[in-house]
Amino acid sequence: MTRPRSTVPKLDGILAGSDEPVFRVLPQRVMDDMKRSRSESALLWNSIYPRAQPALAMARLLSLTPLWGSGIEPVSDNLIPYYWGFDQTGVRLPQLDRVLEAIDGPGPRTEVDLFLLGESEIICVEAKHMAGLGSCGRYGSGRCPEIYSLPAEPSCRYWAKEDSRFSTVIDFGLQPERDDPAPPCNRHYQLGRTALVGNALAERLNRRLHLWLMLPKERWGALERDWIDFTERITDNQLWRRLRVLAWEDIHAFYPLL
């Protein structure tokens, strides 16, 4: 849990709402990113906050034509945004810390950019600007214990620990072994962890899980293959139907600011 700040630095990238209490508890990385008007964090806040006063209508979001996704029946749910796990008043999303402790253990915690919480639904949003989808840092630095057989490195909990296994929601094939080529869990590490957290959170909150990607239209071509490969590994057919990719531009156009 982040310790509240006594003061909030000037956030040049924020167009509205910089006095909201959430800015006293957001992670420092996010705060630093908010200082730049073209940053990923500023894009997310500026796109969602002014359009969610007090909430976003899920039926309107579902009426947007996605860059990728199948049609589902409209859902009459009003969605409260939780930015990096906090609502705009600085209140933590219920059960989130317990889920992160159970899924991620004592290491670095999964940081979901945006949760949209309704009475019956919960949407986990991976928000992108110019960055790609995150891969596994341990594999990239030659420290994957399964492939590089490093005794000093603890086994990957997303393969070894029952409550944290990727196989809960995703089929990444067989567990990697020494000298295997790059495994799918490296390619889809960020989305995989987000799916695990979202699934566990939905169960605890008795909500139906949706997993969405939001990004600029110009970035879709670069991320499309990775996203589609990830979606084809989702083992729950109903969850697969609730995966979606939306363009920031379409959200902006559909929710013009007065």
Secondary structure, DSSP 8 states (H G I E B T S, - for coil): -----SS----TT-SS-TTSGGGGTS-HHHHHHHTSTTSHHHHHHHHHGGG-SS-EEHHHHHHS--SB---------EEEEEETTB-TTS-B-TTHHHHHHHHHTTS-----SEEEE-SSEEEEEEE-SS------HHHHTT--HHHH--TTS---HHHH-GGG-GGGTB---S---TT----HHHHTHHHHHHHHHHHHHHHHHT-EEEEEEEE-HHHHHHHHHHHHHHHTTB--HHHHHTEEEEEHHHHHHHS---
